[in-house]
């Protein structure tokens, strides 16, 4: 993950905060002051991310996987 150092994200709607877990290779809910920052479980999260988070690659050439 973090080539650009983006290992935290926050939902702009409900405040849920996630952290990137290198060992598990996935996002996990952040814990701050002993409390999980879950936000609203019914929220369609809108993360404060930019293009470095999940860059779009160009089209693949024929035969590439």
N, C-alpha and C positions, 0 to 999 in steps of 0.2 A: 504494500500500500504506500505509503507516505513519501514518494520521491519529492513531492512538493511540500511535505510536512503537514498534510491535511489529515490529522488523526482524530479530530473532533468535529462534530456537527451538531447544530441545534435547529429544531423545527421553528420556523418563523410564525406558525399559527398557535401552537400549544406549549412551546417551551421545552419539549422533550430534548434531552441531550444524549448523544451516543459518542462512544469512543471506539477507535479501531483496536481490536485485540489481535496482535501479531501472531500469537500462538494458535488461536482458533481460526485466524484468517477471515474474520467477519466483524461486523459492527455489533457492539453490545451496549446496553443501557448504562449510562454513566452513573456513578455513585458519588454524591457530594455531601459532606457532613453526615455520612452514614445513611443517607436517603437516596433511593433510586429516583432519577429524574425521568419518570415515565411519561409525563404530559397527559394528554387525553387519549385513551385507548381507541376511541372511535375517529380520531383525526386522520385525514389523508395528509400525511406529513409533507411539508414544504421546507426542504433543507436549505440552509444557507451555504450552498456550495457554488463552485465556479467550474470553468472548463477543465481545470487541472484535476478535478475529482474523478471524472470518468471521460477522458478525451475520446473523441470520435476519430477513428482511423479511416483512411481513404478506402475506396473499393478494392477488393482483392482481385488479383490477376487470376486468369483461368488456371485451374489446377491447384491453387493454394487452399490450404485449410485454415 
